[in-house]
Amino acid sequence: MRFIALMLLLVGVNTFADNHLSPMMAIEHYFSSFNKEDRDALNQAADSPFIFVIGGEPNSYDRYGDAVDFERLKASGWSYSLINSKELIYADDLTAAVRVNFSRFNESDAVISTTDSVY
């Protein structure tokens, strides 16, 4: 299992203020948009710049859509992702942090990876 810290609070100001979504609803919306490969919706949900911290190494992108390589994901066997569990670990008026455990599945509905992350 891998752990990815996403240091932007994906469910930050854009998602809360514009759409009036709770942090948990924002996470559901994010996964739905990701599974649809909807870069525009993903970019609207994320603040800029977008910073991933994976294995202690930060990676910065102008927009979240620039960070996602759907073709590489599909080449790895990915077909869709599902949330296994989520927990609100911080919230104030502008930001939130949600701990999420999710799995990636292939076209045969077999799990190809499971990841813990904080959005």
Residue, then its C-alpha position, 0 to 999 in steps of 0.5 A: m500500500r502506498f501513501i500519497a500526501l496531496m499538499l494543496l487541499l484539493v477540497g479547498v476554497n474553490t470547491f467549498a466556496d463555489n459549489h457549497l460542497s461539504p469536504m466529504m461531498a467534494i471528495e466524492h465529486y473529485f473521484s467521480s470527475f477523475n473516473k470520467e477523466d474530466r480534466d476541466a472539473l478536476n481543475q475547477a476543484a483544485d487550487s493552483p498551483f497543484i503540489f504533490v508530495i510523494g515519497g517526500e519529494p514535492n512535484s509542482y504543476d500549474r494546474y491539477g490537470d497537468a499532473v494527471d496522465f490518464e493514458r499512463l494510468k490506463a496503460s497500467g491497467w487502470s479502469y476506475s477508482l473507488i473510495n474504500s473509506k474517508e475521514l474528515i481530519y481537519a476543517d475550517d471556513l476555507t480548507a479541509a483535510v480528508r484522509v482517503n483510502f481508495s483502490r484502483f481497479n482494472e476492467s475485470d473489476a480486480v484491484i490493481s492498487t490501494t492507496d492512503s492519501v490526504y486531500 
